[in-house]
Amino acid sequence: DKIASHDYTNKEKIIVQRLAMKSFHLPGNSYWEDWFQFVRNNHLILAFWMADPLHPFSLKERVLNLLASLAFGLAATSSVALWYFYNEKDMSEIIVPLPFGFGISHGMFTTGFFGGFVNVLWDFSIWFLQACPPCQPGGFLADRLSHHAVIFWIWMGSNLATIVTMISICLAIHFAVVRASVNEDGDDEGYAVDFQHYSFIATFFLQVIIAQFIMFPVVAFTIFSGVLGCFRLPGIGGRPFQVKRMRDKRRRESGPVEI
């Protein structure tokens, strides 16, 4: 257990808190240092090798976070495909025509919403359930509860996240099997047994790779830059908002606070 085995300095407590909260800014970092730390600490795959040693997530928790994200994404995209199938709707119908014969189809929009936006919300929920930022060193609960109570709540959140992840994996397997079976007759029990019936899973993982290594840097930097929140709104104000908030905090306090 990282908390039990580490005696944190005040600066380390600040860093742990910001890492647990997915902060854009760490004390003393320049703009590009902050961008690099944000990617290496929050990327679902790169973080396995590049995360800060002070990050509150262990290897087990990162594996769980990755499995939860993949399971939800597969369950969401498979259930969307099944909804179109059972309602006899065409996923390829274009709803937003684009130049040169391209367009956004019903399937692309719905799958993008559930497999993208809702998946991000899901990932954040699992993340904060596991991390329990208020319980981490420097958090308001860590300063108010006993050490054993803090360990208990972190343990509780981690185990609850494990249970939810296991349920999501079971649902993902169920929806994937049903999705494969509706395209073919399958065996005597109605389930598809040929690997080609499950080719959509390979397509799904290809989409995950594209999302993580192409879309993630683009979307993450857009939010990190703060342009969506005009550099002053919480959350979407990005690094500029967080730096400004820390400067305001330093002005209010008698002692210096490194930003």
Secondary structure, DSSP 8 states (H G I E B T S, - for coil): -TTTT----HHHHHHHHHHHTT-S--TT--HHHHHHHHHHHH-TTTHHHHS-TT-S--HHHHHHHHHHHHHHHHHHHHHHHHHHHHTT--TT-EEEE-GGG-EEEHHHHHHHIIIIIHHHHHHHHHHHHHH-GGGSTTSTTTTTS-HHHHHHHHHHHHHHHHHHHHHHHHHHHHHHHHHHHTTS--STTS---SGGGGHHHHHHHHHHHHIIIIIHHHHHHHHHHTGGGTTTSTTTTHHHHHHHHHHHHHHHSSS----
